Each structure stands twice: as C-alpha cells, then as structure tokens.
C-alpha cells in the first residue's frame, strides 16, 4: 500500500492495487450480501480518512464488493436485533460518518456494482462519482418498509441523480428497480455483462490515471462544490480552482507534450 496507515489487517474489506495509481476497495462479507456492520463502517472510515489525508497517494479509487450476487444489502439487520434506541443511534451516527468519509474521497471514486445495491448499499454507491453496474444488478431504497427512512444521503443524492419526482416514487414505495432502469435514468453510466464490471471500471480508471492528477482532483472539487451553489457562484468557484493549476509542472508538461507531439507524462506536481 502507498499509505502506511492502510497496512493494518482488515476483516471486512480487501484492498488491492491492480496497477500504479489505482486502489480497489472491496466490501468483503459475501456470506451476508456484503451488508454493513459496525466493524465494516469503522474500517471504511479508516481507509477513506487515509485517502483524504493524502490525496495525492492514488489517482483513482474503485469501490466494489466480493461475489457476484450482491454489492451491498445495506445494514446487517441481524446486528441490530435487540439494540436499544441509544445503541441504534450510536451505530447510525457511525454509518453517517462512514458515508461522509466515502463522499470526501479526493481522487475520482468509481463504483463497480457487481450485484444488488439495496438501502445503505445504494446510498454508499451514490456517494461515488459515477458507477458501472452488472446487467443483472438490482437497486432499491427499502427503508420505509422497515419503519425507518434513508439516512445515508439517499433522500438527497437520489433526487440529484434521477430527478425529484422519480426519486420520491422509489423512496415512498421502497420498490426495487432494474439495472436497465438505473441506466436509463442516469443512475449508472454503463451496464456490463455479469462478471465483467470490475474489468470495465478498471479500464476507465486507467484512462483517468493517464490524465493530470491535480487537474482531475480540481475538476472533481469544482463539480461537486459547484453543484451546491447557484450558477454564478459555481462559475467563480471553477475559476478559483482553475487558477490553482497554472503554476503546476503538469500544466507545462501538457503544453510541451502537445507541441512535441508525444504523450504527456504527468507527475502530480
């Protein structure tokens, strides 16, 4: 691992560097449909806090899950059985921190959805910058069928992804929807044959890694922050982000490579 803080053993996640610049984070509880537990939430916070602390360590991060049946079924309800109200609140606050940590990832974060993403599983996927999904994947925010409501960003992120009225229908009914519907509505960017989604995502990650990493991070910051602003404020934020790139070595390398008709070699400086 490029980050020493990621060398400690993890019980619910797998970390891999398939090629330079990319970190793959795999939810690894396939026997429980990769459902969240408190332990998994702590480990996700640990990994993504390390990425936020050292944003230059990786040029792209991929979030996926073990097996081909489920990406993540949300919270493991067996762990919640018998919890007091105080215990439930404490665990949910832990999950909130987990989702915020994922959403704060500085490099591009791509979800490779190998299977069903329900409840919190869909919410953590919505924290990613974009997603590819298996053609056989299914999705749902089912919380209202369990006496709660989406609390990991679902009521905010889903309407921003597919529109308010459609999101209200899905959240109020809790009904599942297909990968094709998710693609048609813009929730996922590409559908992949079963078993190939991670390979496809790694292909686009390789393309991202070839680009100037500071430029990509600044573009991500500009999009994510600007989407929370009015248009005029977003335009001003974009220019501020742009001007941070002028003194970088990568800007000069990009121009020189173009003039010299060669592929640029960006170093993140």
Secondary structure as the mmCIF struct_conf table of DSSP 4:
data_model
#
loop_
_struct_conf.conf_type_id
_struct_conf.id
_struct_conf.beg_label_comp_id
_struct_conf.beg_label_asym_id
_struct_conf.beg_label_seq_id
_struct_conf.end_label_comp_id
_struct_conf.end_label_asym_id
_struct_conf.end_label_seq_id
BEND BEND1 UNK A 3 UNK A 3
HELX_RH_3T_P HELX_RH_3T_P1 UNK A 4 UNK A 6
BEND BEND2 UNK A 8 UNK A 8
BEND BEND3 UNK A 11 UNK A 12
STRN STRN1 UNK A 13 UNK A 16
BEND BEND4 UNK A 18 UNK A 19
TURN_TY1_P TURN_TY1_P1 UNK A 20 UNK A 21
STRN STRN2 UNK A 22 UNK A 27
HELX_RH_3T_P HELX_RH_3T_P2 UNK A 30 UNK A 32
TURN_TY1_P TURN_TY1_P2 UNK A 33 UNK A 34
STRN STRN3 UNK A 36 UNK A 36
HELX_RH_AL_P HELX_RH_AL_P1 UNK A 38 UNK A 53
TURN_TY1_P TURN_TY1_P3 UNK A 54 UNK A 56
BEND BEND5 UNK A 57 UNK A 57
BEND BEND6 UNK A 59 UNK A 59
STRN STRN4 UNK A 60 UNK A 65
BEND BEND7 UNK A 66 UNK A 69
STRN STRN5 UNK A 70 UNK A 72
BEND BEND8 UNK A 74 UNK A 74
STRN STRN6 UNK A 75 UNK A 75
HELX_RH_AL_P HELX_RH_AL_P2 UNK A 77 UNK A 80
TURN_TY1_P TURN_TY1_P4 UNK A 81 UNK A 82
HELX_RH_AL_P HELX_RH_AL_P3 UNK A 85 UNK A 103
TURN_TY1_P TURN_TY1_P5 UNK A 104 UNK A 104
BEND BEND9 UNK A 106 UNK A 107
STRN STRN7 UNK A 108 UNK A 113
BEND BEND10 UNK A 115 UNK A 115
STRN STRN8 UNK A 116 UNK A 118
TURN_TY1_P TURN_TY1_P6 UNK A 119 UNK A 119
HELX_RH_AL_P HELX_RH_AL_P4 UNK A 120 UNK A 126
TURN_TY1_P TURN_TY1_P7 UNK A 127 UNK A 127
BEND BEND11 UNK A 128 UNK A 129
STRN STRN9 UNK A 130 UNK A 134
TURN_TY1_P TURN_TY1_P8 UNK A 135 UNK A 136
STRN STRN10 UNK A 138 UNK A 140
HELX_RH_3T_P HELX_RH_3T_P3 UNK A 143 UNK A 146
TURN_TY1_P TURN_TY1_P9 UNK A 147 UNK A 147
BEND BEND12 UNK A 152 UNK A 153
HELX_RH_AL_P HELX_RH_AL_P5 UNK A 154 UNK A 162
HELX_RH_AL_P HELX_RH_AL_P6 UNK A 164 UNK A 173
STRN STRN11 UNK A 177 UNK A 178
HELX_RH_AL_P HELX_RH_AL_P7 UNK A 179 UNK A 184
TURN_TY1_P TURN_TY1_P10 UNK A 185 UNK A 186
BEND BEND13 UNK A 187 UNK A 189
STRN STRN12 UNK A 190 UNK A 192
TURN_TY1_P TURN_TY1_P11 UNK A 194 UNK A 195
HELX_RH_AL_P HELX_RH_AL_P8 UNK A 197 UNK A 209
TURN_TY1_P TURN_TY1_P12 UNK A 210 UNK A 210
BEND BEND14 UNK A 211 UNK A 211
HELX_RH_AL_P HELX_RH_AL_P9 UNK A 213 UNK A 226
TURN_TY1_P TURN_TY1_P13 UNK A 227 UNK A 228
BEND BEND15 UNK A 229 UNK A 229
HELX_RH_AL_P HELX_RH_AL_P10 UNK A 231 UNK A 243
TURN_TY1_P TURN_TY1_P14 UNK A 244 UNK A 247
HELX_RH_AL_P HELX_RH_AL_P11 UNK A 249 UNK A 259
TURN_TY1_P TURN_TY1_P15 UNK A 260 UNK A 261
BEND BEND16 UNK A 262 UNK A 262
#
